[in-house]
Amino acid sequence: MIDDTEVETTETLTLRLLNPAGGANLGSQTQATLSITDNDVAVPVPSAGSLQFAQAAYTANEPDGEFNSITVTRTGGSDGEVTVQYLTTGESTATAGNDYTGASGTLTWPAGDMSAKSLSLNLIDDSEVEALETVKFTLSNPTGGASLASQTQATLSITDNDVAVPVPAAGSLQFAQPAYTAGEGDFELNISVTRVGGSDGEASVQYLVNGATVGTDYTGESGTVTWAAGDETSKVLSLKLIDDSEVEATETLNLTLLNPTGAALGNPAFATLSIVDNDTASPVLNAGVLQFAQATYTANESDGELNLTVIRTGGSDGEVTVQYNTTDSGTALVDSDYTGGQGTLTWAAGDSADKSLTLKLIDDNQAEATELVTLILETPTGGASLGSPIHATVTIADNDETVSTPVTPPVVTTSSDSVTLDFMPQ
């Protein structure tokens, strides 16, 4: 036996006895099997591990300064040195250089190191009054055989610590609310701009309108609203909705206040109007498909009548018709072998019942070969379409037997000079 170092499953060796000599014979047990059990152990496959953020969301306050709470973990293995890059995405609302520094770089784990690593991030404590801002991070480009796990993105929410400067005596100008909703049929809008915190002196502010389609979805354009000294009443923008008949998705009108005079610009200075359509899409009608129930029929000349079935499937919207007629490919003759090979079938709205067309078979006494009538469906109306089959072939078997005409023996008249043969008609 050879003791190799390869990891193997159990192997077998088959031994056979053959070609006995000296007059000996082989007995019944001429074959044996040896099973060889492997003694080698598989070497563990090294794993550099998986890298991911410890959690998906983090929070911080603007004055926190150096922020080391955003960590990346290494799990599932620590073989070899590995690295991963981190950087911010375009979905961040905070601004690099104004709200934070150091939001991109590379994290490194030496071989055997599975400790969490922190991103290098510093928050900037400015004096600007701001809404909640976010920084979104993503991991990429792992090295050293490491892979990225599922949590490759994380979001840091930064809460502002600044207090708004007291509103001057002239007040501030702002929308009454940041979002409005109106139905297309409302026509008149009540989007108002307010003056709060003071009314000293005359004040004005421009408003800019964009989104949706002016002249199609609404009337009124960008303009200016003005307050006299001491006036604190709300001002309604001159906008009206157009109630068209077009089926549309909800549309958005964006409104922005800018360039205030005599007063400060308040918050919100931006508002949206969602215009909800009031039109209903016409239902899609399906008039259905018309076709013969089967492509072939068989009848005997003596059957009298044969009904062929035409079906309506796939829809029953509206009244529909279809014409039927015979084709030139048939061997049977109209008015000699049959009548009734053409006409119109009608289905009322909602009717999907089978319709029959009738061939009247003429039972003559003429011995004939088997004859064919071929019919076709054509010219559907009411939005219906033709399916398959649109041809139907009727095989008409004859019921008459061929009659042979008997021959009457001639009448023989003789005289001394001649013989006369007279053939009498039957």
Sequence and secondary structure as in RCSB ss.txt:
>XXXX:A:sequence
MIDDTEVETTETLTLRLLNPAGGANLGSQTQATLSITDNDVAVPVPSAGSLQFAQAAYTANEPDGEFNSITVTRT
GGSDGEVTVQYLTTGESTATAGNDYTGASGTLTWPAGDMSAKSLSLNLIDDSEVEALETVKFTLSNPTGGASLAS
QTQATLSITDNDVAVPVPAAGSLQFAQPAYTAGEGDFELNISVTRVGGSDGEASVQYLVNGATVGTDYTGESGTV
TWAAGDETSKVLSLKLIDDSEVEATETLNLTLLNPTGAALGNPAFATLSIVDNDTASPVLNAGVLQFAQATYTAN
ESDGELNLTVIRTGGSDGEVTVQYNTTDSGTALVDSDYTGGQGTLTWAAGDSADKSLTLKLIDDNQAEATELVTL
ILETPTGGASLGSPIHATVTIADNDETVSTPVTPPVVTTSSDSVTLDFMPQ
>XXXX:A:secstr
    S     EEEEEE     TT    S  EEEEEE             EEEES SEEEEEGGG EE   EEEEE
S   S EEEEEEE TT  S BTTTEE   EEEEE TT    EE  EEE   S     EEEEEEEE   TT EE S
  EEEEEEE         TT EEEES SEEEEEGGG B   EEEEES   S EEEEEEEESS BTTTEE   EEE
EE TT    EE   EE   S     EEEEEEEEEEESSEE S  EEEEEEE            EEEES SEEEEE
GGG EEEEEEEEES   S EEEEEEE TT  S BTTTEE   EEEEE TT    EEEEEEE   S     EEEEE
EEE   TT EE S  EEEEEEE             EEEE SS EEEE    
